Amino acid sequence: MRERPTDGPCPGAHPVPGGPPPLPDGQGVPIPPRPTSPPVTRWQYAYGVLCAVVVLVLLVVGVVW
């Protein structure tokens, strides 16, 4: 692979055929908004608490046993 000379400035960017248009100077890369997750329901919360209690009980039984 041929290396570019290091004594001068970097070559300018050029658009790629079929690629996105170049961005104006000073702008960042546009990022699409992330989808928001729905709030946790009571059943999901209760299921999480139940799992945590079962894990803690098994841990205590395993240590005591």
PDB file of N, CA, C, O and CB in Angstrom:
ATOM      1  N   MET A   1       0.844  -1.169   0.000  1.00  0.00           N
ATOM      2  CA  MET A   1       0.000   0.000   0.000  1.00  0.00           C
ATOM      3  C   MET A   1       0.892   1.235   0.000  1.00  0.00           C
ATOM      4  O   MET A   1       1.851   1.324   0.766  1.00  0.00           O
ATOM      5  CB  MET A   1      -0.962  -0.004   1.215  1.00  0.00           C
ATOM      6  N   ARG A   2       0.566   2.170  -0.857  1.00  0.00           N
ATOM      7  CA  ARG A   2       1.368   3.382  -0.980  1.00  0.00           C
ATOM      8  C   ARG A   2       1.010   4.352   0.134  1.00  0.00           C
ATOM      9  O   ARG A   2      -0.165   4.623   0.379  1.00  0.00           O
ATOM     10  CB  ARG A   2       1.159   4.041  -2.359  1.00  0.00           C
ATOM     11  N   GLU A   3       2.046   4.880   0.818  1.00  0.00           N
ATOM     12  CA  GLU A   3       1.819   5.847   1.877  1.00  0.00           C
ATOM     13  C   GLU A   3       1.794   7.244   1.297  1.00  0.00           C
ATOM     14  O   GLU A   3       2.472   7.535   0.311  1.00  0.00           O
ATOM     15  CB  GLU A   3       2.892   5.732   2.964  1.00  0.00           C
ATOM     16  N   ARG A   4       1.013   8.100   1.913  1.00  0.00           N
ATOM     17  CA  ARG A   4       0.964   9.484   1.446  1.00  0.00           C
ATOM     18  C   ARG A   4       2.134  10.246   2.051  1.00  0.00           C
ATOM     19  O   ARG A   4       2.641   9.864   3.105  1.00  0.00           O
ATOM     20  CB  ARG A   4      -0.391  10.158   1.819  1.00  0.00           C
ATOM     21  N   PRO A   5       2.561  11.305   1.408  1.00  0.00           N
ATOM     22  CA  PRO A   5       3.675  12.076   1.967  1.00  0.00           C
ATOM     23  C   PRO A   5       3.261  12.768   3.261  1.00  0.00           C
ATOM     24  O   PRO A   5       2.135  13.248   3.387  1.00  0.00           O
ATOM     25  CB  PRO A   5       4.174  13.113   0.950  1.00  0.00           C
ATOM     26  N   THR A   6       4.168  12.814   4.203  1.00  0.00           N
ATOM     27  CA  THR A   6       3.861  13.398   5.514  1.00  0.00           C
ATOM     28  C   THR A   6       4.317  14.846   5.634  1.00  0.00           C
ATOM     29  O   THR A   6       4.140  15.455   6.689  1.00  0.00           O
ATOM     30  CB  THR A   6       4.504  12.577   6.608  1.00  0.00           C
ATOM     31  N   ASP A   7       4.893  15.405   4.589  1.00  0.00           N
ATOM     32  CA  ASP A   7       5.398  16.768   4.710  1.00  0.00           C
ATOM     33  C   ASP A   7       4.352  17.827   4.394  1.00  0.00           C
ATOM     34  O   ASP A   7       4.595  19.005   4.658  1.00  0.00           O
ATOM     35  CB  ASP A   7       6.575  16.950   3.806  1.00  0.00           C
ATOM     36  N   GLY A   8       3.213  17.466   3.849  1.00  0.00           N
ATOM     37  CA  GLY A   8       2.197  18.446   3.485  1.00  0.00           C
ATOM     38  C   GLY A   8       0.900  18.213   4.242  1.00  0.00           C
ATOM     39  O   GLY A   8       0.818  17.318   5.083  1.00  0.00           O
ATOM     40  N   PRO A   9      -0.110  19.017   3.944  1.00  0.00           N
ATOM     41  CA  PRO A   9      -1.409  18.831   4.620  1.00  0.00           C
ATOM     42  C   PRO A   9      -2.111  17.575   4.118  1.00  0.00           C
ATOM     43  O   PRO A   9      -1.764  17.020   3.075  1.00  0.00           O
ATOM     44  CB  PRO A   9      -2.316  20.062   4.402  1.00  0.00           C
ATOM     45  N   CYS A  10      -3.086  17.152   4.870  1.00  0.00           N
ATOM     46  CA  CYS A  10      -3.874  15.986   4.476  1.00  0.00           C
ATOM     47  C   CYS A  10      -4.690  16.327   3.233  1.00  0.00           C
ATOM     48  O   CYS A  10      -5.091  17.478   3.057  1.00  0.00           O
ATOM     49  CB  CYS A  10      -4.803  15.523   5.635  1.00  0.00           C
ATOM     50  N   PRO A  11      -4.940  15.357   2.380  1.00  0.00           N
ATOM     51  CA  PRO A  11      -5.757  15.635   1.198  1.00  0.00           C
ATOM     52  C   PRO A  11      -7.201  15.900   1.602  1.00  0.00           C
ATOM     53  O   PRO A  11      -7.670  15.399   2.624  1.00  0.00           O
ATOM     54  CB  PRO A  11      -5.689  14.463   0.199  1.00  0.00           C
ATOM     55  N   GLY A  12      -7.890  16.681   0.804  1.00  0.00           N
ATOM     56  CA  GLY A  12      -9.275  17.005   1.099  1.00  0.00           C
ATOM     57  C   GLY A  12     -10.189  15.813   0.914  1.00  0.00           C
ATOM     58  O   GLY A  12      -9.886  14.885   0.163  1.00  0.00           O
ATOM     59  N   ALA A  13     -11.304  15.852   1.605  1.00  0.00           N
ATOM     60  CA  ALA A  13     -12.275  14.777   1.491  1.00  0.00           C
ATOM     61  C   ALA A  13     -13.062  14.936   0.197  1.00  0.00           C
ATOM     62  O   ALA A  13     -13.263  16.051  -0.284  1.00  0.00           O
ATOM     63  CB  ALA A  13     -13.223  14.761   2.709  1.00  0.00           C
ATOM     64  N   HIS A  14     -13.493  13.841  -0.348  1.00  0.00           N
ATOM     65  CA  HIS A  14     -14.297  13.884  -1.562  1.00  0.00           C
ATOM     66  C   HIS A  14     -15.488  12.945  -1.375  1.00  0.00           C
ATOM     67  O   HIS A  14     -15.371  11.921  -0.702  1.00  0.00           O
ATOM     68  CB  HIS A  14     -13.450  13.486  -2.823  1.00  0.00           C
ATOM     69  N   PRO A  15     -16.629  13.291  -1.965  1.00  0.00           N
ATOM     70  CA  PRO A  15     -17.818  12.454  -1.777  1.00  0.00           C
ATOM     71  C   PRO A  15     -17.649  11.090  -2.441  1.00  0.00           C
ATOM     72  O   PRO A  15     -16.987  10.958  -3.470  1.00  0.00           O
ATOM     73  CB  PRO A  15     -19.056  13.158  -2.338  1.00  0.00           C
ATOM     74  N   VAL A  16     -18.256  10.097  -1.837  1.00  0.00           N
ATOM     75  CA  VAL A  16     -18.229   8.736  -2.367  1.00  0.00           C
ATOM     76  C   VAL A  16     -19.463   8.543  -3.227  1.00  0.00           C
ATOM     77  O   VAL A  16     -20.554   8.931  -2.808  1.00  0.00           O
ATOM     78  CB  VAL A  16     -18.167   7.673  -1.222  1.00  0.00           C
ATOM     79  N   PRO A  17     -19.338   7.960  -4.411  1.00  0.00           N
ATOM     80  CA  PRO A  17     -20.519   7.738  -5.244  1.00  0.00           C
ATOM     81  C   PRO A  17     -21.541   6.856  -4.520  1.00  0.00           C
ATOM     82  O   PRO A  17     -21.207   5.776  -4.033  1.00  0.00           O
ATOM     83  CB  PRO A  17     -20.116   7.095  -6.583  1.00  0.00           C
ATOM     84  N   GLY A  18     -22.758   7.318  -4.459  1.00  0.00           N
ATOM     85  CA  GLY A  18     -23.822   6.568  -3.801  1.00  0.00           C
ATOM     86  C   GLY A  18     -23.856   6.758  -2.296  1.00  0.00           C
ATOM     87  O   GLY A  18     -24.718   6.184  -1.631  1.00  0.00           O
ATOM     88  N   GLY A  19     -22.946   7.545  -1.737  1.00  0.00           N
ATOM     89  CA  GLY A  19     -22.887   7.768  -0.301  1.00  0.00           C
ATOM     90  C   GLY A  19     -23.701   8.981   0.115  1.00  0.00           C
ATOM     91  O   GLY A  19     -24.322   9.631  -0.726  1.00  0.00           O
ATOM     92  N   PRO A  20     -23.703   9.296   1.419  1.00  0.00           N
ATOM     93  CA  PRO A  20     -24.443  10.464   1.887  1.00  0.00           C
ATOM     94  C   PRO A  20     -23.759  11.748   1.423  1.00  0.00           C
ATOM     95  O   PRO A  20     -22.566  11.735   1.120  1.00  0.00           O
ATOM     96  CB  PRO A  20     -24.567  10.448   3.422  1.00  0.00           C
ATOM     97  N   PRO A  21     -24.490  12.843   1.363  1.00  0.00           N
ATOM     98  CA  PRO A  21     -23.873  14.103   0.958  1.00  0.00           C
ATOM     99  C   PRO A  21     -22.892  14.576   2.027  1.00  0.00           C
ATOM    100  O   PRO A  21     -23.066  14.261   3.205  1.00  0.00           O
ATOM    101  CB  PRO A  21     -24.949  15.179   0.699  1.00  0.00           C
ATOM    102  N   PRO A  22     -21.863  15.330   1.633  1.00  0.00           N
ATOM    103  CA  PRO A  22     -20.908  15.818   2.628  1.00  0.00           C
ATOM    104  C   PRO A  22     -21.562  16.814   3.571  1.00  0.00           C
ATOM    105  O   PRO A  22     -22.501  17.517   3.196  1.00  0.00           O
ATOM    106  CB  PRO A  22     -19.702  16.462   1.944  1.00  0.00           C
ATOM    107  N   LEU A  23     -21.057  16.867   4.802  1.00  0.00           N
ATOM    108  CA  LEU A  23     -21.597  17.777   5.799  1.00  0.00           C
ATOM    109  C   LEU A  23     -20.910  19.139   5.698  1.00  0.00           C
ATOM    110  O   LEU A  23     -19.722  19.205   5.381  1.00  0.00           O
ATOM    111  CB  LEU A  23     -21.430  17.191   7.212  1.00  0.00           C
ATOM    112  N   PRO A  24     -21.641  20.226   5.963  1.00  0.00           N
ATOM    113  CA  PRO A  24     -20.992  21.539   5.985  1.00  0.00           C
ATOM    114  C   PRO A  24     -19.978  21.612   7.131  1.00  0.00           C
ATOM    115  O   PRO A  24     -20.048  20.845   8.091  1.00  0.00           O
ATOM    116  CB  PRO A  24     -22.048  22.665   6.126  1.00  0.00           C
ATOM    117  N   ASP A  25     -19.048  22.539   7.009  1.00  0.00           N
ATOM    118  CA  ASP A  25     -18.033  22.705   8.051  1.00  0.00           C
ATOM    119  C   ASP A  25     -18.680  23.046   9.387  1.00  0.00           C
ATOM    120  O   ASP A  25     -19.620  23.837   9.456  1.00  0.00           O
ATOM    121  CB  ASP A  25     -17.029  23.798   7.657  1.00  0.00           C
ATOM    122  N   GLY A  26     -18.156  22.432  10.450  1.00  0.00           N
ATOM    123  CA  GLY A  26     -18.619  22.737  11.800  1.00  0.00           C
ATOM    124  C   GLY A  26     -19.812  21.938  12.250  1.00  0.00           C
ATOM    125  O   GLY A  26     -20.204  22.035  13.413  1.00  0.00           O
ATOM    126  N   GLN A  27     -20.405  21.154  11.381  1.00  0.00           N
ATOM    127  CA  GLN A  27     -21.566  20.363  11.793  1.00  0.00           C
ATOM    128  C   GLN A  27     -21.137  18.966  12.182  1.00  0.00           C
ATOM    129  O   GLN A  27     -20.179  18.429  11.627  1.00  0.00           O
ATOM    130  CB  GLN A  27     -22.612  20.303  10.674  1.00  0.00           C
ATOM    131  N   GLY A  28     -21.831  18.381  13.120  1.00  0.00           N
ATOM    132  CA  GLY A  28     -21.575  17.014  13.521  1.00  0.00           C
ATOM    133  C   GLY A  28     -22.359  16.046  12.661  1.00  0.00           C
ATOM    134  O   GLY A  28     -23.138  16.446  11.797  1.00  0.00           O
ATOM    135  N   VAL A  29     -22.144  14.796  12.905  1.00  0.00           N
ATOM    136  CA  VAL A  29     -22.863  13.757  12.177  1.00  0.00           C
ATOM    137  C   VAL A  29     -24.274  13.670  12.729  1.00  0.00           C
ATOM    138  O   VAL A  29     -24.444  13.530  13.940  1.00  0.00           O
ATOM    139  CB  VAL A  29     -22.136  12.384  12.284  1.00  0.00           C
ATOM    140  N   PRO A  30     -25.297  13.748  11.877  1.00  0.00           N
ATOM    141  CA  PRO A  30     -26.668  13.672  12.396  1.00  0.00           C
ATOM    142  C   PRO A  30     -26.958  12.284  12.960  1.00  0.00           C
ATOM    143  O   PRO A  30     -26.634  11.268  12.344  1.00  0.00           O
ATOM    144  CB  PRO A  30     -27.684  14.016  11.289  1.00  0.00           C
ATOM    145  N   ILE A  31     -27.569  12.258  14.133  1.00  0.00           N
ATOM    146  CA  ILE A  31     -27.913  11.005  14.802  1.00  0.00           C
ATOM    147  C   ILE A  31     -29.433  10.950  14.934  1.00  0.00           C
ATOM    148  O   ILE A  31     -30.031  11.885  15.467  1.00  0.00           O
ATOM    149  CB  ILE A  31     -27.211  10.889  16.210  1.00  0.00           C
ATOM    150  N   PRO A  32     -30.070   9.881  14.464  1.00  0.00           N
ATOM    151  CA  PRO A  32     -31.526   9.805  14.603  1.00  0.00           C
ATOM    152  C   PRO A  32     -31.914   9.696  16.073  1.00  0.00           C
ATOM    153  O   PRO A  32     -31.160   9.136  16.869  1.00  0.00           O
ATOM    154  CB  PRO A  32     -32.086   8.606  13.813  1.00  0.00           C
ATOM    155  N   PRO A  33     -33.066  10.219  16.440  1.00  0.00           N
ATOM    156  CA  PRO A  33     -33.493  10.138  17.843  1.00  0.00           C
ATOM    157  C   PRO A  33     -33.710   8.698  18.271  1.00  0.00           C
ATOM    158  O   PRO A  33     -34.206   7.875  17.501  1.00  0.00           O
ATOM    159  CB  PRO A  33     -34.774  10.943  18.060  1.00  0.00           C
ATOM    160  N   ARG A  34     -33.331   8.402  19.516  1.00  0.00           N
ATOM    161  CA  ARG A  34     -33.515   7.047  20.051  1.00  0.00           C
ATOM    162  C   ARG A  34     -34.956   6.858  20.481  1.00  0.00           C
ATOM    163  O   ARG A  34     -35.553   7.774  21.048  1.00  0.00           O
ATOM    164  CB  ARG A  34     -32.559   6.783  21.239  1.00  0.00           C
ATOM    165  N   PRO A  35     -35.526   5.695  20.226  1.00  0.00           N
ATOM    166  CA  PRO A  35     -36.901   5.461  20.670  1.00  0.00           C
ATOM    167  C   PRO A  35     -36.946   5.381  22.197  1.00  0.00           C
ATOM    168  O   PRO A  35     -36.059   4.808  22.829  1.00  0.00           O
ATOM    169  CB  PRO A  35     -37.470   4.159  20.038  1.00  0.00           C
ATOM    170  N   THR A  36     -37.966   5.950  22.759  1.00  0.00           N
ATOM    171  CA  THR A  36     -38.118   5.910  24.211  1.00  0.00           C
ATOM    172  C   THR A  36     -38.833   4.632  24.608  1.00  0.00           C
ATOM    173  O   THR A  36     -39.747   4.180  23.917  1.00  0.00           O
ATOM    174  CB  THR A  36     -38.890   7.148  24.725  1.00  0.00           C
ATOM    175  N   SER A  37     -38.416   4.057  25.715  1.00  0.00           N
ATOM    176  CA  SER A  37     -39.054   2.838  26.192  1.00  0.00           C
ATOM    177  C   SER A  37     -40.299   3.205  27.001  1.00  0.00           C
ATOM    178  O   SER A  37     -40.320   4.238  27.670  1.00  0.00           O
ATOM    179  CB  SER A  37     -38.066   1.994  27.046  1.00  0.00           C
ATOM    180  N   PRO A  38     -41.325   2.374  26.943  1.00  0.00           N
ATOM    181  CA  PRO A  38     -42.533   2.669  27.707  1.00  0.00           C
ATOM    182  C   PRO A  38     -42.255   2.529  29.211  1.00  0.00           C
ATOM    183  O   PRO A  38     -41.331   1.818  29.607  1.00  0.00           O
ATOM    184  CB  PRO A  38     -43.689   1.729  27.276  1.00  0.00           C
ATOM    185  N   PRO A  39     -43.044   3.198  30.036  1.00  0.00           N
ATOM    186  CA  PRO A  39     -42.823   3.091  31.483  1.00  0.00           C
ATOM    187  C   PRO A  39     -43.083   1.671  31.985  1.00  0.00           C
ATOM    188  O   PRO A  39     -43.813   0.900  31.362  1.00  0.00           O
ATOM    189  CB  PRO A  39     -43.724   4.081  32.231  1.00  0.00           C
ATOM    190  N   VAL A  40     -42.479   1.347  33.107  1.00  0.00           N
ATOM    191  CA  VAL A  40     -42.620   0.016  33.699  1.00  0.00           C
ATOM    192  C   VAL A  40     -44.009  -0.097  34.327  1.00  0.00           C
ATOM    193  O   VAL A  40     -44.441   0.787  35.066  1.00  0.00           O
ATOM    194  CB  VAL A  40     -41.502  -0.252  34.764  1.00  0.00           C
ATOM    195  N   THR A  41     -44.701  -1.197  34.021  1.00  0.00           N
ATOM    196  CA  THR A  41     -46.036  -1.397  34.578  1.00  0.00           C
ATOM    197  C   THR A  41     -45.931  -2.006  35.977  1.00  0.00           C
ATOM    198  O   THR A  41     -44.852  -2.415  36.404  1.00  0.00           O
ATOM    199  CB  THR A  41     -46.885  -2.302  33.653  1.00  0.00           C
ATOM    200  N   ARG A  42     -47.047  -2.062  36.675  1.00  0.00           N
ATOM    201  CA  ARG A  42     -47.068  -2.649  38.027  1.00  0.00           C
ATOM    202  C   ARG A  42     -46.694  -4.127  37.986  1.00  0.00           C
ATOM    203  O   ARG A  42     -45.994  -4.621  38.869  1.00  0.00           O
ATOM    204  CB  ARG A  42     -48.461  -2.477  38.672  1.00  0.00           C
ATOM    205  N   TRP A  43     -47.168  -4.837  36.947  1.00  0.00           N
ATOM    206  CA  TRP A  43     -46.872  -6.273  36.852  1.00  0.00           C
ATOM    207  C   TRP A  43     -45.391  -6.505  36.625  1.00  0.00           C
ATOM    208  O   TRP A  43     -44.813  -7.425  37.203  1.00  0.00           O
ATOM    209  CB  TRP A  43     -47.683  -6.919  35.721  1.00  0.00           C
ATOM    210  N   GLN A  44     -44.770  -5.686  35.793  1.00  0.00           N
ATOM    211  CA  GLN A  44     -43.334  -5.831  35.559  1.00  0.00           C
ATOM    212  C   GLN A  44     -42.543  -5.528  36.834  1.00  0.00           C
ATOM    213  O   GLN A  44     -41.574  -6.217  37.154  1.00  0.00           O
ATOM    214  CB  GLN A  44     -42.881  -4.904  34.416  1.00  0.00           C
ATOM    215  N   TYR A  45     -42.964  -4.501  37.547  1.00  0.00           N
ATOM    216  CA  TYR A  45     -42.304  -4.140  38.798  1.00  0.00           C
ATOM    217  C   TYR A  45     -42.459  -5.269  39.829  1.00  0.00           C
ATOM    218  O   TYR A  45     -41.495  -5.646  40.494  1.00  0.00           O
ATOM    219  CB  TYR A  45     -42.886  -2.815  39.353  1.00  0.00           C
ATOM    220  N   ALA A  46     -43.685  -5.803  39.951  1.00  0.00           N
ATOM    221  CA  ALA A  46     -43.928  -6.889  40.904  1.00  0.00           C
ATOM    222  C   ALA A  46     -43.134  -8.136  40.524  1.00  0.00           C
ATOM    223  O   ALA A  46     -42.622  -8.830  41.402  1.00  0.00           O
ATOM    224  CB  ALA A  46     -45.429  -7.218  40.971  1.00  0.00           C
ATOM    225  N   TYR A  47     -43.024  -8.428  39.239  1.00  0.00           N
ATOM    226  CA  TYR A  47     -42.252  -9.587  38.786  1.00  0.00           C
ATOM    227  C   TYR A  47     -40.774  -9.407  39.121  1.00  0.00           C
ATOM    228  O   TYR A  47     -40.119 -10.364  39.535  1.00  0.00           O
ATOM    229  CB  TYR A  47     -42.434  -9.802  37.270  1.00  0.00           C
ATOM    230  N   GLY A  48     -40.244  -8.212  38.951  1.00  0.00           N
ATOM    231  CA  GLY A  48     -38.850  -7.931  39.302  1.00  0.00           C
ATOM    232  C   GLY A  48     -38.597  -8.083  40.787  1.00  0.00           C
ATOM    233  O   GLY A  48     -37.579  -8.642  41.196  1.00  0.00           O
ATOM    234  N   VAL A  49     -39.528  -7.582  41.600  1.00  0.00           N
ATOM    235  CA  VAL A  49     -39.383  -7.712  43.060  1.00  0.00           C
ATOM    236  C   VAL A  49     -39.467  -9.182  43.451  1.00  0.00           C
ATOM    237  O   VAL A  49     -38.697  -9.631  44.300  1.00  0.00           O
ATOM    238  CB  VAL A  49     -40.477  -6.886  43.808  1.00  0.00           C
ATOM    239  N   LEU A  50     -40.378  -9.940  42.856  1.00  0.00           N
ATOM    240  CA  LEU A  50     -40.510 -11.360  43.156  1.00  0.00           C
ATOM    241  C   LEU A  50     -39.227 -12.117  42.800  1.00  0.00           C
ATOM    242  O   LEU A  50     -38.778 -12.966  43.571  1.00  0.00           O
ATOM    243  CB  LEU A  50     -41.705 -11.953  42.398  1.00  0.00           C
ATOM    244  N   CYS A  51     -38.642 -11.821  41.655  1.00  0.00           N
ATOM    245  CA  CYS A  51     -37.380 -12.475  41.268  1.00  0.00           C
ATOM    246  C   CYS A  51     -36.263 -12.133  42.247  1.00  0.00           C
ATOM    247  O   CYS A  51     -35.479 -13.005  42.622  1.00  0.00           O
ATOM    248  CB  CYS A  51     -36.971 -12.060  39.842  1.00  0.00           C
ATOM    249  N   ALA A  52     -36.186 -10.878  42.662  1.00  0.00           N
ATOM    250  CA  ALA A  52     -35.151 -10.474  43.607  1.00  0.00           C
ATOM    251  C   ALA A  52     -35.324 -11.185  44.946  1.00  0.00           C
ATOM    252  O   ALA A  52     -34.335 -11.601  45.550  1.00  0.00           O
ATOM    253  CB  ALA A  52     -35.177  -8.956  43.808  1.00  0.00           C
ATOM    254  N   VAL A  53     -36.557 -11.330  45.419  1.00  0.00           N
ATOM    255  CA  VAL A  53     -36.812 -12.016  46.686  1.00  0.00           C
ATOM    256  C   VAL A  53     -36.438 -13.485  46.581  1.00  0.00           C
ATOM    257  O   VAL A  53     -35.836 -14.035  47.503  1.00  0.00           O
ATOM    258  CB  VAL A  53     -38.285 -11.872  47.094  1.00  0.00           C
ATOM    259  N   VAL A  54     -36.787 -14.134  45.464  1.00  0.00           N
ATOM    260  CA  VAL A  54     -36.447 -15.545  45.284  1.00  0.00           C
ATOM    261  C   VAL A  54     -34.933 -15.725  45.271  1.00  0.00           C
ATOM    262  O   VAL A  54     -34.421 -16.657  45.891  1.00  0.00           O
ATOM    263  CB  VAL A  54     -37.065 -16.093  43.978  1.00  0.00           C
ATOM    264  N   VAL A  55     -34.212 -14.855  44.579  1.00  0.00           N
ATOM    265  CA  VAL A  55     -32.751 -14.956  44.533  1.00  0.00           C
ATOM    266  C   VAL A  55     -32.157 -14.752  45.923  1.00  0.00           C
ATOM    267  O   VAL A  55     -31.249 -15.484  46.315  1.00  0.00           O
ATOM    268  CB  VAL A  55     -32.166 -13.925  43.547  1.00  0.00           C
ATOM    269  N   LEU A  56     -32.649 -13.780  46.666  1.00  0.00           N
ATOM    270  CA  LEU A  56     -32.136 -13.539  48.018  1.00  0.00           C
ATOM    271  C   LEU A  56     -32.425 -14.703  48.950  1.00  0.00           C
ATOM    272  O   LEU A  56     -31.570 -15.079  49.752  1.00  0.00           O
ATOM    273  CB  LEU A  56     -32.737 -12.266  48.590  1.00  0.00           C
ATOM    274  N   VAL A  57     -33.619 -15.280  48.855  1.00  0.00           N
ATOM    275  CA  VAL A  57     -33.958 -16.434  49.696  1.00  0.00           C
ATOM    276  C   VAL A  57     -33.053 -17.606  49.360  1.00  0.00           C
ATOM    277  O   VAL A  57     -32.532 -18.260  50.264  1.00  0.00           O
ATOM    278  CB  VAL A  57     -35.439 -16.834  49.515  1.00  0.00           C
ATOM    279  N   LEU A  58     -32.856 -17.884  48.081  1.00  0.00           N
ATOM    280  CA  LEU A  58     -31.961 -18.980  47.693  1.00  0.00           C
ATOM    281  C   LEU A  58     -30.525 -18.739  48.142  1.00  0.00           C
ATOM    282  O   LEU A  58     -29.822 -19.675  48.523  1.00  0.00           O
ATOM    283  CB  LEU A  58     -31.996 -19.173  46.186  1.00  0.00           C
ATOM    284  N   LEU A  59     -30.091 -17.480  48.097  1.00  0.00           N
ATOM    285  CA  LEU A  59     -28.752 -17.155  48.563  1.00  0.00           C
ATOM    286  C   LEU A  59     -28.603 -17.395  50.060  1.00  0.00           C
ATOM    287  O   LEU A  59     -27.603 -17.959  50.504  1.00  0.00           O
ATOM    288  CB  LEU A  59     -28.420 -15.713  48.235  1.00  0.00           C
ATOM    289  N   VAL A  60     -29.588 -16.971  50.835  1.00  0.00           N
ATOM    290  CA  VAL A  60     -29.552 -17.176  52.279  1.00  0.00           C
ATOM    291  C   VAL A  60     -29.616 -18.660  52.603  1.00  0.00           C
ATOM    292  O   VAL A  60     -28.882 -19.132  53.471  1.00  0.00           O
ATOM    293  CB  VAL A  60     -30.706 -16.428  52.964  1.00  0.00           C
ATOM    294  N   VAL A  61     -30.480 -19.402  51.922  1.00  0.00           N
ATOM    295  CA  VAL A  61     -30.580 -20.845  52.162  1.00  0.00           C
ATOM    296  C   VAL A  61     -29.269 -21.531  51.797  1.00  0.00           C
ATOM    297  O   VAL A  61     -28.844 -22.450  52.496  1.00  0.00           O
ATOM    298  CB  VAL A  61     -31.749 -21.456  51.355  1.00  0.00           C
ATOM    299  N   GLY A  62     -28.625 -21.104  50.720  1.00  0.00           N
ATOM    300  CA  GLY A  62     -27.363 -21.693  50.328  1.00  0.00           C
ATOM    301  C   GLY A  62     -26.249 -21.405  51.302  1.00  0.00           C
ATOM    302  O   GLY A  62     -25.384 -22.258  51.505  1.00  0.00           O
ATOM    303  N   VAL A  63     -26.236 -20.230  51.916  1.00  0.00           N
ATOM    304  CA  VAL A  63     -25.201 -19.874  52.881  1.00  0.00           C
ATOM    305  C   VAL A  63     -25.443 -20.609  54.195  1.00  0.00           C
ATOM    306  O   VAL A  63     -24.498 -21.104  54.810  1.00  0.00           O
ATOM    307  CB  VAL A  63     -25.168 -18.346  53.112  1.00  0.00           C
ATOM    308  N   VAL A  64     -26.692 -20.684  54.626  1.00  0.00           N
ATOM    309  CA  VAL A  64     -27.017 -21.313  55.907  1.00  0.00           C
ATOM    310  C   VAL A  64     -26.900 -22.829  55.808  1.00  0.00           C
ATOM    311  O   VAL A  64     -26.465 -23.471  56.764  1.00  0.00           O
ATOM    312  CB  VAL A  64     -28.432 -20.920  56.357  1.00  0.00           C
ATOM    313  N   TRP A  65     -27.269 -23.401  54.704  1.00  0.00           N
ATOM    314  CA  TRP A  65     -27.298 -24.833  54.554  1.00  0.00           C
ATOM    315  C   TRP A  65     -25.945 -25.347  54.657  1.00  0.00           C
ATOM    316  O   TRP A  65     -25.735 -26.556  54.558  1.00  0.00           O
ATOM    317  CB  TRP A  65     -27.914 -25.252  53.275  1.00  0.00           C
TER     318      TRP A  65
END
